[in-house]
Amino acid sequence: MTDLETRMGRATRHRIEIVLALALTLAAFLFVALAVWAEQGTGISVSQAWVRPTIGEGRITAAYLKIQNIGDDADVLRGASSPKAARVEIHETEMTDEGVMKMRPLGDGLAIPAGESVTLKPGGTHIMVMGLDGALAKGASLPLTLDFEKAGAVEVSVPAGTGPADAPGEADAAGEVDHSHH
């Protein structure tokens, strides 16, 4: 091998090492960028979640929570699901002109404006959980997946109780929780 061939071999190895180093640096940069993007989350924050325990062998309940849109764009809660329920719907409770409370599904979803929050609560907008695969006792939890138009799927474990983090719920004079509107 001549001196020229030896120098060309070293130069080629050096170029390969530089290209490999650049490729690894780019891969590391992309990994960090994706990790930061994932850390930023969906722009949706869910808090104060709770679900009513079922009564007896009941297979229907309602879930309540606070949804905060910490993103820069408005989003829409399109629906929800649970592996423990046959059907989950977003409902709105309205008072009719005749003074009767009626629930109806929100067909167009629930708008969550950018930088604002929406609270789902008893007597108002809530998540109806129907066809549960078993009774839901106080202290248990219900897995829910909230489906947002932009943020996508947000999974929440919802504790069964009488209010957020088992805070006092809406009780009547006898101390019983009011389930009449569900």
QUIHU-V288212 format. One line per field, one symbol per residue. ss: DSSP state (@ for helix, = for strand, . for the rest). phi: phi as a letter, one per 40 degrees, with the letter a starting at -180 (. if undefined). burial: I if it has 16 or more other ideal C-beta (glycine too) atoms within 10 Angstrom, else O. A space follows every 10 residues. Layout:
ss=???
phi=???
burial=???
This chain:
ss=..@@@@@@@@ @@@@@@@@@@ @@@@@@@@@@ @@@@@@@@@. ...======= =........= =========. ....====== =...====== =====..... =====....= ==....==== .....===== ==........ ========.. .========= ...@@@.... =.....=... ..
phi=.ccccccccc cccccccccc cccccccccc cccccccccc gcgbbbafca bccccfcdbb abbbabbbcc ccbcbbccaa aacbbcabbc bbbbccccgb cbbaccccgb cbcdgbbbbc adgbcabcbb gdcacbcdgc bbcbbcbcdb cgcbcbbbcc abidfgcdcc bcccgcccbc cb
burial=OOOOOOOOOO OOOOOOOOOO OOOOOOOOOO OOOOOOOOOO OIIIOIOIII IIIIOOOOII IIIIIOIIIO IOOOIIIOII IIOIIOOIII IOIOOOOOOO OOOOOIOOOI OIOOOOOIOI IIOOIIIIIO OIOOOIOOOI IIOIOIIIOO IOOIOIOIII IOIIOOOOIO OOOOOOIOOO OI
